[in-house]
Structures are given as C-alpha cells and as structure tokens.
Amino acid sequence: MFSFPPREKEWVSWLYVGVWTGVIYLTIPFARFLQRYFSDQYGRGIFRDLVYMGIVLGAGAMALYVVRLRQARSWKNLLWLGGSGMVLAWYTAQLKSSPEEALHFLEYGALGLLLFRALSHRVRDPSIYISAILGGTLIGTMDEIIQWVVPRRYWDFRDVWLNSFGVLLIQVAIWKGISPAIISCKARPRSIRLACALGIACSLLLGVCLCNTPAAVEWYTADIPALAFLRSNLSTMAEYGYYHDDPGLGGFYSRLTREELIAQDRARGPEVRGVLEAYSDPKKYVEFLETVTAAVDPFAHEARIHLFRRDHYMDVLPKYRDDPEMETLHATVAFRENQLLETYFSNTMAGSSYVHPRGRIDYLEKRMDPAFRYVSPVSAHLITCCPQWVLLAGVALLVVVLAGIALKFGKEPVQ
C-alpha cells in the first residue's frame, strides 16, 4: 500500500471507507449501552487500555514495515512513529475523566488509514495527507451531527477535534514515519483542487454548525413539524455567551451579561421562583431542562442547573467523610455554587424551598478550600471567544482563500 498503488479497484477501496464510516455511525445509538456494559464488567479503564493496545500494535506494525524495507534512514522514520505514538498515548492519558472518548482515536485512526489508501489511487503527492485529514474531518463532523439528533447523545466541538486529531496523527505517522515511495514531491493541480474542495466543504459545514443555535432550531422547526423533537434536545450545537470572572467566587459562564443577570433577578424573581418551585422535585429535573430550555428562558434555565449542581455535591458530601480530599472538593463546589446563586439569583431564591439554612452553608464553608479558584462548568459549552458574526466572517474568508488557491494553483498546464 505504501510502496505500490493499491491492487484492488478504486471503488473497492472507497467501499472500505464507506463500510467503516457506516460502522462508526451505526454504533451511535448503542454507544452509551456498550460503555455502561463494559464499564460494569471491566471498569472504565478498559477503554483507555484498548487505545494503548491499539497504539502499540499500530506503531509496531508500521515500525516492522519500515525495518523490513531496510531504508538507509529508517531510524528517523522510527523516531517519528514513536513520537506519534507517544503523543497519542499522552493525549489518551489526559482523558482520564472520560476514558471512553479516547476510542475516537482508534476509530478515526483506522479511518485515516483507509482514506489514505482510497485517495492514493489518484492522489500521489503530499496533498494526499491534507485531503485525508479534511475528508476525515467531514466524516467526523457528520458523526457529531448525527449524535446531536439521536436522543440522549450530545454534540461536542471537542469530539469533532478528537475525530480530526485521530486522522491527523495517522497521516503524520504515514508521512514521516513510513515516507511512502508512491508519494511524489510536487502537488498536481488536480490534487490541489481536491484538497481545496474538501477544505471548502469542511468550512461550510462548520459555518452551518456555528449557526445552529437554539434560536435557529426554534425558527426552522416551526416550519418543519417533523423536526419538532429537536426543540427539547438537551444538547445544543452552538450557543454564544460570556465568561464572567468574579474575584469573590471564581468564574462562571452565562448567556447573559452580569448586568442582565442582576436586572432579570430584580425584575423577574417571583415569576422565575414559581417556575423553579414547580420543578423542585429532583425527578422532574430532566423534564424541566426539556421544557424550560435555554432558548425559552436562559435565566431560569441556568438558575436550575446551578441549583442542581449545588444540591448534588451537597447531598453526596457525607459519603466522603473518610476521604478528606474528596470531602474538601465537594464542599468547595457546593459552597461556591451557593455563593453564585446568592450573588446573581438572590431575589429569585428568596423564600423558596431551595434556600438552605445558614448552618448548613456554614458547615460547607468550614470544609471548603478558600484557596481553590472555582470555575463553574455550568454552560461551559458556550462560545465566549468572540461574537458569532466574527466566526462566520472568518469562515467566509477561509472559503474565499481556498477558492483563490484552487483557481491559481489548480489549473492544468496548457499543452
């Protein structure tokens, strides 16, 4: 595959890509069930161990291929293979809080290899690596879009990155670790056009995702009844907001400015309090999230999630009496979330069943870590780096640049 063109017909190579993509997509509805099953049987660490095993086997197979070729500079290739494997292993170790996410690397590493094989029928210059990465990014983004539509699954820009990163690393391993003999040095115009077309497709799909805010979902589902179920989707594809740094309690995210939070608390406190009381039963928490969505009432929506997080960490605190570190962590989270609520939702909480006795809050304060800078993860998915229009302008500029590159360098020479 690396020294000679693939022996099978081109459509067969693309069939392999399609079948593997289908396997990835078909596992989406069952992924949570499978994760719970294997976690219960072997512990969550099994997913991380599988990835480590895949890294060792994959890097070992590539290293064996390089050694068998007896290349004069094979030691450099082996260094690149080893480096790629170590980067992937390090990244996998960073996902210790959710080790199952590391499986993205195996899924999309294999996809990257299949994409290289399929593309090599026609593309045999360095642009093949770029095209493979972009093709894998398209497939990985569609993977997340499908997850957004499937109930109880979630869209996550970070997962899009993990998918692309898996494809990217396998391309680096092929490019520098194996240095395929079939790949020439100069990019052909047809290859440049293909890479630019894939880049434009990725950019446009990203632009669509950046536009798919809760308000947009409310707008188009009103005209398409078949998509009405998306209104109660607990997952949001793109939301924009603010990160607030409060020296007294830490940091937090919100769809509203600090001034808007304070103003809504003063003006709508009793009204929102009534809504929250109607869903005070923990069994109604999911129903609340599906009914009072962020698009319907961001102020009430955020208040309830902060309350849920505070109460959860407060309720499980007694379990960690024999574990000082965990007890301190839970007390800190519960205290800071309560402090946030008292600061920005005080009028809303006043007189409600959510207010805890002062003695219970004092109990938390004695056990929390005042030196720990707490940043609430509530609404952490919000895009706070810049306004939506800036991101969309960047996407449009990228499309124009890629189109210009295709026009300038993608022209076939005149015979």
C-alpha positions as CSV (number, residue, x, y, z in Angstrom):
1,M,0.0,0.0,0.0
2,F,2.9,2.4,0.7
3,S,5.5,1.2,-1.9
4,F,3.0,0.4,-4.6
5,P,-0.5,1.6,-5.6
6,P,-3.4,-0.5,-4.1
7,R,-4.1,-3.6,-6.0
8,E,-7.9,-3.6,-5.7
9,K,-10.1,-1.4,-7.8
10,E,-10.6,2.2,-6.7
11,W,-14.3,1.7,-5.9
12,V,-13.4,-1.3,-3.6
13,S,-11.0,1.0,-1.6
14,W,-13.8,3.6,-1.2
15,L,-16.2,0.8,-0.2
16,Y,-13.9,0.0,2.7
17,V,-14.1,3.7,3.7
18,G,-17.9,3.7,3.4
19,V,-18.3,0.4,5.4
20,W,-16.0,1.6,8.2
21,T,-17.9,5.0,8.3
22,G,-21.1,3.1,8.5
23,V,-19.9,1.1,11.4
24,I,-18.9,4.3,13.3
25,Y,-22.3,5.8,12.6
26,L,-24.3,2.7,13.4
27,T,-22.8,2.4,16.8
28,I,-24.0,5.9,17.9
29,P,-27.4,4.8,19.3
30,F,-25.8,1.9,21.2
31,A,-22.6,3.6,22.4
32,R,-23.9,4.5,25.9
33,F,-25.3,1.0,26.4
34,L,-22.0,-0.5,25.4
35,Q,-20.0,1.9,27.5
36,R,-22.1,1.1,30.6
37,Y,-21.8,-2.7,30.0
38,F,-18.0,-2.8,29.6
39,S,-17.6,-0.3,32.4
40,D,-19.6,-2.5,34.7
41,Q,-17.8,-5.6,33.6
42,Y,-14.2,-4.4,33.5
43,G,-14.1,-0.8,34.8
44,R,-13.9,2.4,32.7
45,G,-10.2,2.0,32.4
46,I,-10.8,-0.8,29.8
47,F,-11.3,1.9,27.1
48,R,-8.0,3.6,27.8
49,D,-6.3,0.2,27.8
50,L,-7.8,-0.7,24.5
51,V,-6.4,2.5,23.0
52,Y,-3.0,1.9,24.4
53,M,-3.1,-1.6,22.9
54,G,-4.1,-0.2,19.6
55,I,-1.3,2.4,19.7
56,V,1.3,-0.3,20.4
57,L,0.0,-2.7,17.7
58,G,-0.4,0.0,15.1
59,A,3.0,1.7,15.8
60,G,4.6,-1.8,16.0
61,A,3.2,-2.9,12.6
62,M,4.4,0.3,10.9
63,A,7.8,0.0,12.5
64,L,8.1,-3.6,11.3
65,Y,7.2,-2.4,7.8
66,V,9.9,0.3,7.9
67,V,12.6,-2.1,9.2
68,R,11.8,-4.7,6.6
69,L,12.4,-2.2,3.9
70,R,15.9,-1.7,5.2
71,Q,15.8,2.0,4.4
72,A,19.1,3.9,5.0
73,R,17.3,6.5,7.2
74,S,14.9,4.1,8.9
75,W,15.9,5.3,12.4
76,K,14.4,8.7,11.6
77,N,11.2,7.1,10.5
78,L,11.1,5.0,13.7
79,L,11.6,8.2,15.7
80,W,8.6,9.8,14.0
81,L,6.5,6.6,14.6
82,G,7.5,6.5,18.2
83,G,6.8,10.2,18.7
84,S,3.4,10.0,17.1
85,G,2.5,7.0,19.3
86,M,3.7,8.9,22.4
87,V,1.7,12.0,21.6
88,L,-1.4,9.8,21.1
89,A,-0.7,8.0,24.4
90,W,-0.2,11.2,26.3
91,Y,-3.5,12.7,24.9
92,T,-5.3,9.5,25.9
93,A,-4.0,9.8,29.4
94,Q,-5.4,13.4,29.6
95,L,-8.9,11.9,29.1
96,K,-8.8,10.1,32.4
97,S,-12.1,11.7,33.5
98,S,-13.8,10.2,30.4
99,P,-11.5,7.5,29.0
100,E,-14.2,6.2,26.6
101,E,-13.6,9.3,24.5
102,A,-10.2,8.0,23.6
103,L,-11.8,5.4,21.4
104,H,-12.2,8.2,18.9
105,F,-8.5,7.8,18.2
106,L,-8.9,4.2,17.2
107,E,-12.0,4.7,15.1
108,Y,-10.6,7.7,13.2
109,G,-7.0,6.4,13.1
110,A,-8.3,3.4,11.2
111,L,-10.5,5.7,9.0
112,G,-7.4,7.8,8.2
113,L,-5.5,4.8,7.0
114,L,-8.4,3.7,4.8
115,L,-8.8,7.3,3.4
116,F,-5.1,7.4,2.5
117,R,-5.4,4.0,0.7
118,A,-8.5,5.1,-1.3
119,L,-7.1,8.5,-2.2
120,S,-3.8,7.0,-3.3
121,H,-5.5,5.6,-6.4
122,R,-5.5,9.1,-7.9
123,V,-3.5,11.4,-5.5
124,R,0.2,10.6,-5.1
125,D,1.7,13.8,-3.9
126,P,1.9,15.4,-0.4
127,S,-1.6,16.9,-0.7
128,I,-3.0,13.4,-0.1
129,Y,-2.3,13.9,3.7
130,I,-4.3,17.2,3.7
131,S,-7.1,15.6,1.7
132,A,-7.3,12.6,4.1
133,I,-7.4,14.9,7.2
134,L,-10.1,17.1,5.6
135,G,-12.1,14.0,4.5
136,G,-11.9,12.5,8.0
137,T,-12.9,15.9,9.5
138,L,-16.0,15.9,7.3
139,I,-17.0,12.4,8.3
140,G,-16.2,13.2,12.0
141,T,-18.3,16.3,11.9
142,M,-21.2,14.4,10.5
143,D,-20.7,11.8,13.2
144,E,-21.3,14.6,15.8
145,I,-24.3,16.0,13.9
146,I,-25.9,12.5,14.0
147,Q,-25.2,12.3,17.7
148,W,-26.9,15.7,18.2
149,V,-30.1,14.3,16.5
150,V,-30.1,11.0,18.4
151,P,-31.9,11.2,21.8
152,R,-29.6,11.2,24.9
153,R,-26.5,11.8,22.7
154,Y,-24.7,15.1,22.5
155,W,-22.9,17.3,20.1
156,D,-19.5,18.5,21.2
157,F,-16.9,20.6,19.3
158,R,-14.2,18.9,21.3
159,D,-15.3,15.5,19.9
160,V,-15.0,16.9,16.4
161,W,-11.4,17.8,17.3
162,L,-10.7,14.4,18.7
163,N,-12.0,12.8,15.5
164,S,-9.9,15.0,13.3
165,F,-6.8,14.6,15.6
166,G,-7.0,10.8,15.2
167,V,-6.9,11.2,11.4
168,L,-4.2,13.8,11.6
169,L,-1.9,11.7,13.7
170,I,-2.1,8.7,11.4
171,Q,-1.3,10.9,8.4
172,V,1.8,12.2,10.3
173,A,2.8,8.6,11.0
174,I,2.4,7.7,7.3
175,W,4.1,10.8,6.0
176,K,7.2,11.0,8.3
177,G,7.2,7.5,9.8
178,I,6.8,5.5,6.6
179,S,7.5,8.0,3.9
180,P,5.6,6.1,1.2
181,A,7.5,5.6,-2.0
182,I,4.4,6.2,-4.2
183,I,4.1,9.8,-3.0
184,S,6.0,12.3,-5.2
185,C,7.2,15.7,-4.0
186,K,5.2,18.1,-6.3
187,A,1.5,18.6,-5.9
188,R,-0.5,18.2,-9.1
189,P,-3.2,20.8,-10.0
190,R,-6.0,18.1,-9.7
191,S,-4.8,17.2,-6.2
192,I,-4.8,20.9,-5.2
193,R,-8.4,21.3,-6.4
194,L,-9.5,18.3,-4.4
195,A,-7.8,19.5,-1.2
196,C,-9.4,22.9,-1.6
197,A,-12.8,21.5,-2.4
198,L,-12.6,19.4,0.8
199,G,-11.4,22.4,2.8
200,I,-14.4,24.5,1.5
201,A,-16.8,21.7,2.3
202,C,-15.4,21.5,5.9
203,S,-15.6,25.3,6.3
204,L,-19.2,25.5,5.1
205,L,-20.3,22.6,7.3
206,L,-18.6,24.3,10.3
207,G,-20.4,27.5,9.4
208,V,-23.7,25.7,9.4
209,C,-22.9,24.2,12.8
210,L,-21.9,27.7,14.2
211,C,-25.3,29.0,13.0
212,N,-27.3,26.1,14.6
213,T,-28.1,28.0,17.8
214,P,-31.2,27.2,20.0
215,A,-32.9,30.2,18.5
216,A,-32.3,28.9,15.0
217,V,-33.6,25.5,16.0
218,E,-36.8,27.2,17.3
219,W,-37.1,29.0,14.0
220,Y,-36.8,26.2,11.5
221,T,-38.6,23.6,13.5
222,A,-41.7,25.9,13.5
223,D,-41.9,25.4,9.7
224,I,-40.8,21.7,9.7
225,P,-43.1,19.8,12.1
226,A,-41.1,16.5,11.6
227,L,-38.1,18.2,13.4
228,A,-40.2,19.5,16.3
229,F,-38.5,16.9,18.6
230,L,-35.2,19.0,18.3
231,R,-36.7,21.7,20.4
232,S,-36.5,19.6,23.6
233,N,-33.0,18.4,22.7
234,L,-30.8,18.6,25.8
235,S,-27.7,19.1,23.5
236,T,-27.0,22.4,21.8
237,M,-24.8,22.7,18.8
238,A,-23.7,26.3,19.1
239,E,-24.5,28.9,21.8
240,Y,-22.8,32.2,22.4
241,G,-22.4,33.8,25.8
242,Y,-20.0,35.3,28.2
243,Y,-17.4,34.2,30.7
244,H,-17.6,36.2,34.0
245,D,-14.7,36.5,36.4
246,D,-15.8,37.2,39.9
247,P,-12.9,37.6,42.4
248,G,-15.3,36.8,45.3
249,L,-16.3,33.3,44.0
250,G,-14.3,32.4,40.9
251,G,-15.6,32.2,37.3
252,F,-18.8,31.1,35.5
253,Y,-20.4,31.1,32.1
254,S,-23.7,32.6,31.1
255,R,-25.8,33.5,28.1
256,L,-26.4,36.9,29.8
257,T,-24.1,39.7,30.8
258,R,-23.6,40.3,34.5
259,E,-25.8,43.3,34.3
260,E,-28.6,41.3,32.6
261,L,-28.4,38.6,35.3
262,I,-28.8,41.2,38.1
263,A,-31.6,43.0,36.2
264,Q,-33.6,39.9,35.5
265,D,-33.2,38.7,39.1
266,R,-34.7,42.0,40.3
267,A,-37.5,42.2,37.7
268,R,-38.5,38.5,37.4
269,G,-37.5,37.0,40.7
270,P,-41.0,36.0,41.9
271,E,-42.0,34.8,38.4
272,V,-38.9,32.6,38.0
273,R,-39.2,31.4,41.6
274,G,-42.7,30.0,40.8
275,V,-41.3,28.1,37.7
276,L,-38.4,26.6,39.7
277,E,-40.7,25.6,42.6
278,A,-42.9,23.7,40.1
279,Y,-39.9,21.6,39.2
280,S,-38.3,21.3,42.6
281,D,-38.7,17.5,42.7
282,P,-35.3,16.1,41.5
283,K,-37.3,13.6,39.4
284,K,-38.6,16.5,37.3
285,Y,-35.1,17.9,36.6
286,V,-34.8,16.4,33.1
287,E,-38.4,17.4,32.4
288,F,-37.5,21.0,33.4
289,L,-34.5,21.0,31.0
290,E,-36.6,19.8,28.1
291,T,-39.4,22.3,28.9
292,V,-37.7,25.4,30.1
293,T,-34.9,25.3,27.6
294,A,-32.1,27.9,27.2
295,A,-33.9,29.3,24.2
296,V,-37.2,29.7,26.1
297,D,-35.8,31.3,29.3
298,P,-32.0,31.3,29.7
299,F,-32.2,33.0,33.1
300,A,-34.4,30.3,34.7
301,H,-32.6,27.5,32.8
302,E,-29.2,28.5,34.2
303,A,-30.5,29.0,37.7
304,R,-31.9,25.5,37.9
305,I,-28.7,23.9,36.6
306,H,-26.7,25.8,39.2
307,L,-29.2,24.6,41.9
308,F,-28.9,21.0,40.7
309,R,-25.1,21.1,40.8
310,R,-25.0,22.7,44.3
311,D,-27.5,20.2,45.7
312,H,-25.9,17.2,44.1
313,Y,-22.4,18.0,45.6
314,M,-24.0,18.9,48.9
315,D,-26.1,15.6,49.1
316,V,-23.1,13.3,48.4
317,L,-20.8,15.1,50.7
318,P,-21.4,12.7,53.7
319,K,-20.1,9.8,51.6
320,Y,-16.6,11.3,51.7
321,R,-16.1,11.7,55.5
322,D,-13.2,9.3,55.3
323,D,-11.7,10.9,52.3
324,P,-10.5,14.5,53.2
325,E,-9.5,15.4,49.6
326,M,-12.9,14.5,48.1
327,E,-14.8,16.0,51.0
328,T,-13.0,19.3,50.5
329,L,-13.7,19.2,46.8
330,H,-17.4,18.5,47.2
331,A,-17.8,21.1,49.9
332,T,-16.0,23.7,47.8
333,V,-18.2,23.1,44.7
334,A,-21.4,23.2,46.8
335,F,-20.3,26.4,48.7
336,R,-19.2,28.2,45.5
337,E,-22.4,27.3,43.6
338,N,-24.5,28.5,46.5
339,Q,-22.4,31.7,46.7
340,L,-23.0,32.2,43.0
341,L,-26.7,31.8,43.5
342,E,-26.9,34.2,46.4
343,T,-25.0,36.8,44.3
344,Y,-26.8,36.6,41.0
345,F,-30.1,34.9,41.8
346,S,-30.8,36.1,45.3
347,N,-34.3,37.6,44.6
348,T,-35.3,34.5,42.7
349,M,-34.3,32.2,45.5
350,A,-35.7,34.3,48.4
351,G,-38.4,32.4,50.2
352,S,-38.1,29.3,48.0
353,S,-37.6,25.7,49.1
354,Y,-34.1,25.9,47.5
355,V,-32.8,28.2,50.3
356,H,-30.7,26.2,52.8
357,P,-30.4,27.0,56.5
358,R,-27.4,29.2,57.3
359,G,-26.0,26.5,59.5
360,R,-25.7,24.1,56.5
361,I,-23.9,26.8,54.5
362,D,-21.5,27.4,57.4
363,Y,-20.9,23.7,57.5
364,L,-19.7,23.8,53.9
365,E,-17.6,26.9,54.5
366,K,-15.7,25.2,57.2
367,R,-14.8,22.3,54.9
368,M,-14.2,24.1,51.6
369,D,-10.8,25.2,50.2
370,P,-10.8,29.0,50.1
371,A,-7.6,29.0,48.0
372,F,-9.1,26.9,45.2
373,R,-10.2,29.0,42.4
374,Y,-13.6,27.6,41.3
375,V,-14.9,27.9,37.8
376,S,-18.4,26.5,37.4
377,P,-18.8,24.2,34.4
378,V,-22.5,25.1,34.0
379,S,-22.9,26.3,30.4
380,A,-19.2,25.8,29.8
381,H,-20.0,24.8,26.2
382,L,-20.9,28.4,25.4
383,I,-18.7,30.1,22.8
384,T,-17.2,33.1,24.5
385,C,-14.1,33.8,22.5
386,C,-15.9,36.2,20.1
387,P,-19.3,37.0,18.6
388,Q,-21.0,34.8,16.1
389,W,-20.5,37.2,13.3
390,V,-16.7,37.3,13.7
391,L,-16.5,33.5,13.5
392,L,-18.8,33.4,10.4
393,A,-16.7,36.2,8.8
394,G,-13.6,34.0,9.4
395,V,-15.3,31.0,7.8
396,A,-16.3,33.1,4.8
397,L,-12.7,34.5,4.4
398,L,-11.4,30.9,4.6
399,V,-13.7,29.8,1.8
400,V,-12.6,32.7,-0.4
401,V,-8.9,32.0,0.3
402,L,-9.3,28.3,-0.6
403,A,-11.3,29.2,-3.7
404,G,-8.5,31.5,-4.7
405,I,-5.8,28.9,-4.2
406,A,-7.8,26.4,-6.3
407,L,-8.1,29.0,-9.1
408,K,-4.5,30.0,-9.1
409,F,-2.7,26.7,-8.5
410,G,-5.4,24.2,-9.6
411,K,-5.3,25.0,-13.2
412,E,-4.0,22.3,-15.6
413,P,-1.0,23.4,-17.6
414,V,-1.7,24.3,-21.2
415,Q,-0.4,21.7,-23.5
